[in-house]
Amino acid sequence: MSDTSYGAGLGGTADDHGEALRALEQIDSEVGGMGAGAAADALDRNQLCEQYRRIKPLLQTAIRLVQAIPVYGPRIAAAIRFLMTIADQVCPG
C-alpha cells in the first residue's frame, strides 16, 4: 500500500490523498497484521480502547480518502463515523 500513485483516481491527485494513504498504512500496521477480528478477540476492553485512541487520529485523516471514493465512499465514511461515535462512547477520554 506504499504506492500512492492510485490516489489520483479518487477525485484528486495522489498528493491530495497522500496524508490519508499514509494514515491507512499506519492503521494497517497497527491492526492489520493479525486481522481486525483476531486483534479484537485477543484484547480486553481496556486494550481495545487504548488501541482505538491510538488510531482515532489516523482514522479521522484516512476517512477523507474513503469519502473520495466514487459512489459508495460517502456511505462508507458515514458508517465509519457512526462506529467511531460508538467507540467514543465506549472508550471516553
C-alpha positions in Angstrom: 0.0 0.0 0.0 3.0 2.3 -0.1 2.4 3.2 -3.8 0.3 6.3 -3.7 0.0 6.7 -7.4 -3.5 5.2 -7.5 -4.8 8.1 -5.4 -5.4 10.2 -8.5 -8.4 8.0 -9.5 -10.3 9.0 -6.3 -11.3 12.6 -7.2 -7.9 14.2 -6.7 -4.2 13.8 -7.2 -2.1 11.4 -5.3 -0.7 14.3 -3.4 -4.2 15.3 -2.3 -4.6 11.9 -0.6 -1.0 11.2 0.4 -1.6 12.0 4.1 -4.8 9.9 4.1 -2.9 7.0 2.4 -0.1 7.2 5.0 -2.7 7.1 7.8 -4.2 4.0 6.3 -0.8 2.4 6.1 -0.3 3.2 9.8 -3.7 1.8 10.7 -2.9 -1.4 8.8 0.4 -1.8 10.6 -1.4 -1.2 13.9 -4.3 -3.6 13.5 -3.9 -5.3 10.1 -1.1 -7.6 11.0 -3.2 -10.1 12.9 -6.5 -9.3 11.3 -9.0 -7.0 13.0 -11.2 -9.9 14.3 -8.2 -11.7 15.8 -6.9 -8.5 17.3 -10.2 -7.7 18.9 -10.6 -11.2 20.3 -7.1 -11.1 21.8 -7.5 -7.8 23.6 -9.6 -6.9 26.6 -11.8 -3.7 26.6 -9.0 -1.5 28.1 -6.6 -2.7 25.5 -9.1 -2.1 22.7 -9.8 1.4 24.0 -6.0 2.1 24.1 -5.7 0.9 20.5 -8.7 2.9 19.4 -7.3 6.1 21.0 -4.0 5.5 19.1 -5.6 5.0 15.7 -8.5 7.5 16.1 -6.5 10.4 14.6 -5.4 8.2 11.8 -9.0 7.2 11.1 -10.0 10.8 11.1 -7.3 11.5 8.5 -8.0 8.4 6.4 -11.7 9.0 6.3 -11.1 11.8 3.8 -9.8 9.3 1.3 -12.7 6.9 1.9 -15.1 9.9 1.4 -13.5 10.5 -2.0 -14.3 7.0 -3.4 -16.9 7.4 -6.1 -20.5 6.3 -5.4 -20.1 4.4 -2.2 -17.3 6.4 -0.4 -19.6 8.9 1.4 -21.8 6.0 2.7 -18.8 4.0 3.9 -17.4 7.2 5.5 -20.7 7.7 7.3 -20.7 4.2 8.6 -17.1 4.6 9.9 -18.1 7.9 11.6 -21.0 6.1 13.2 -18.8 3.3 14.5 -16.3 5.9 15.8 -19.1 7.6 17.7 -19.9 4.3 19.3 -16.2 3.8 20.1 -16.1 7.3 21.6 -18.9 6.4 24.0 -17.4 3.1 25.0 -13.9 4.5 25.2 -14.2 8.0 26.6 -11.1 10.1 27.0 
